[in-house]
Amino acid sequence: MSREEDVYMPALLGKNIPIVTTDEKWKLLFGEEGVSDELQALADELNKLVDEQARFKQKIKDIKRLKKTLLDEVIGISDRLNKGDKSAGKELDDRKRLIGDCNAQIEELEDQLLGLPREIYQLNYKVMVASMSVCYERLHRNTDEINEIDEWLSNTRKELKKQVIRLQEGEMENFNLYSYMHDIFGPEVIDIFDMEYDPERNHRIRTPGSGSIQT
């Protein structure tokens, strides 16, 4: 007995498990990868048994309907026979023979039908466990990827925060440098150097308190 059968079969015993392959969403579980050949073979076998069971049940229903018709005819023919209609005897024998054939066919079909529910249950169980294994494998794989991306985003946010602080510190330092230069060397001297270094174009300077950036 496999681990899946050993663990899950006792827990699922007596539970009503739907035929998984009859649900249109079943194949959606496998995404772009699709159903494996091995699992598809199990699914095809399961569908074949389900169709066979439905066919047997329909045949039994049809035969029982025919049998009821024959029984109704027997009543009418028996009345005729009791009234002295000698030709009704042969008709009565024919109907009884046909009813006997119906009984034999019903018994044979019911014998064939007898083992199918168990076969279907066992095969459906295998398809279900195999499908669940694929799904949980994908869930684990997706979760690992999600956690990896989440960790990357968390680290990126931390690094981004550091870089924003460095940006602000650099802009503030530029502002202070420019202010000190103005105070120490005077505007006329600074204007001469500004013509060479063009701070408005080449150096970002954040004005304290305003949050604005000069370029």
C-alpha positions in Angstrom: 0.0 0.0 0.0 1.4 3.4 -1.0 1.8 6.2 1.5 -1.1 8.1 0.1 -3.4 5.0 0.4 -2.1 4.3 3.9 -2.7 7.9 5.1 -5.7 9.1 3.1 -7.8 6.0 2.3 -8.9 5.4 6.0 -9.7 9.1 6.4 -11.8 9.2 3.2 -13.6 5.9 3.8 -17.3 6.4 3.4 -16.9 10.0 2.2 -18.8 11.0 -0.8 -16.1 11.9 -3.3 -17.4 13.4 -6.6 -16.2 12.0 -9.9 -13.4 14.5 -10.4 -13.0 14.2 -14.2 -16.7 15.1 -14.8 -16.0 18.6 -13.5 -15.0 21.0 -16.3 -12.6 22.8 -13.9 -10.6 19.6 -13.3 -8.2 20.3 -16.2 -7.8 23.9 -15.1 -5.9 22.6 -12.0 -2.9 21.7 -14.2 -2.5 25.1 -15.8 -0.3 25.4 -18.9 1.7 22.3 -18.0 -1.5 20.2 -18.7 -2.4 16.7 -17.5 0.4 14.2 -17.5 0.1 11.2 -19.8 -0.1 8.8 -16.9 -2.8 10.8 -15.1 -4.7 11.2 -18.3 -4.7 7.5 -18.9 -6.3 7.0 -15.4 -8.8 9.7 -16.2 -9.8 8.1 -19.5 -10.2 4.7 -17.8 -12.4 6.3 -15.1 -14.6 8.1 -17.6 -15.0 4.8 -19.5 -16.2 3.0 -16.3 -18.6 5.9 -15.5 -20.0 5.8 -19.0 -20.3 2.0 -18.8 -22.2 2.3 -15.5 -24.6 4.8 -17.0 -25.2 2.6 -20.0 -26.0 -0.4 -17.9 -28.4 1.6 -15.7 -30.1 2.9 -18.7 -30.5 -0.6 -20.2 -32.0 -1.9 -17.0 -34.4 1.0 -16.9 -35.4 0.4 -20.5 -35.9 -3.4 -19.9 -37.9 -2.7 -16.8 -40.1 -0.4 -18.8 -40.6 -3.1 -21.4 -41.3 -5.7 -18.7 -44.0 -3.4 -17.2 -45.7 -3.1 -20.7 -45.6 -6.9 -21.0 -47.1 -7.4 -17.6 -49.9 -5.0 -18.4 -50.5 -7.0 -21.6 -50.6 -10.3 -19.7 -53.5 -9.0 -17.6 -55.5 -8.2 -20.7 -54.6 -11.5 -22.4 -55.5 -13.4 -19.2 -59.0 -11.8 -19.2 -59.5 -12.8 -22.8 -58.3 -16.4 -22.0 -60.8 -16.6 -19.1 -63.6 -15.5 -21.5 -62.8 -18.5 -23.7 -60.5 -16.9 -26.3 -58.3 -19.9 -27.2 -55.9 -17.8 -29.3 -55.0 -15.9 -26.2 -53.1 -18.9 -24.8 -50.3 -18.6 -27.3 -50.0 -14.9 -26.8 -49.9 -15.4 -23.1 -47.1 -17.9 -23.5 -45.2 -15.5 -25.7 -45.5 -12.7 -23.1 -44.4 -14.9 -20.3 -41.4 -16.0 -22.3 -40.5 -12.3 -23.1 -40.9 -11.4 -19.4 -38.6 -14.3 -18.6 -36.0 -12.9 -21.1 -36.4 -9.5 -19.4 -35.7 -10.9 -16.0 -32.7 -12.8 -17.3 -31.3 -9.6 -19.0 -31.9 -7.5 -15.9 -30.2 -10.1 -13.7 -27.2 -10.2 -16.0 -26.9 -6.4 -16.3 -27.2 -6.1 -12.5 -24.4 -8.7 -12.1 -22.2 -6.6 -14.4 -23.1 -3.5 -12.6 -22.4 -4.9 -9.2 -18.6 -4.4 -9.1 -18.5 -1.1 -11.1 -19.2 1.3 -8.1 -16.2 -0.1 -6.2 -14.0 0.0 -9.3 -15.1 3.6 -10.0 -14.5 4.6 -6.4 -11.0 3.2 -6.3 -10.0 4.7 -9.7 -11.6 8.1 -8.8 -9.6 8.0 -5.6 -6.3 7.5 -7.5 -7.1 10.3 -9.9 -8.0 12.6 -7.0 -4.8 11.8 -5.0 -2.7 12.2 -8.1 -4.4 15.5 -8.9 -4.0 16.8 -5.3 -0.3 15.9 -5.4 0.2 17.9 -8.5 -1.8 20.9 -7.1 0.1 20.9 -3.8 3.5 20.6 -5.6 2.5 23.7 -7.6 1.3 25.5 -4.5 4.6 24.8 -2.7 6.6 25.9 -5.8 4.5 29.1 -6.1 4.8 29.8 -2.4 8.6 29.5 -2.6 8.7 31.9 -5.5 6.3 34.3 -3.7 8.4 34.3 -0.6 11.5 34.9 -2.6 9.9 37.9 -4.4 8.6 39.2 -1.1 12.0 39.0 0.5 13.5 40.8 -2.6 10.9 43.5 -2.3 11.5 43.9 1.4 15.3 44.2 0.8 14.7 46.6 -2.1 12.4 48.8 0.0 15.2 49.0 2.7 17.8 49.8 0.1 15.5 52.3 -1.6 14.9 54.0 1.8 18.7 54.2 2.3 19.2 55.7 -1.1 16.5 58.3 -0.6 18.2 59.4 2.6 21.6 59.6 0.8 19.9 61.6 -1.9 18.4 64.0 0.6 21.7 64.3 2.5 23.6 65.0 -0.8 21.2 67.7 -1.8 21.3 69.3 1.6 25.1 69.2 1.5 25.1 70.9 -1.9 22.7 73.6 -0.5 24.9 74.2 2.6 28.1 74.3 0.4 26.5 76.8 -1.9 25.3 78.9 1.0 28.7 78.9 2.7 30.4 79.8 -0.5 28.1 82.7 -1.0 28.7 83.9 2.6 32.5 83.4 2.5 33.5 84.5 -1.0 30.6 86.8 -1.7 28.1 86.9 -4.6 30.3 88.6 -7.1 33.1 86.0 -6.8 30.5 83.1 -6.8 28.9 84.5 -10.0 32.2 84.3 -11.7 32.7 80.6 -10.7 29.0 79.9 -11.5 29.7 80.8 -15.1 32.2 77.9 -15.2 30.4 75.3 -13.1 26.8 76.3 -13.9 25.3 75.0 -10.6 21.7 75.5 -11.8 22.3 72.9 -14.5 24.9 70.5 -13.0 24.2 70.5 -9.3 20.9 69.6 -7.5 20.3 71.8 -4.5 17.3 71.1 -2.2 16.0 74.2 -0.4 15.5 73.3 3.3 11.9 73.3 4.5 10.3 73.7 1.1 11.0 70.2 -0.2 11.6 71.7 -3.6 14.6 70.7 -5.8 16.5 73.2 -7.9 18.2 72.0 -11.0 
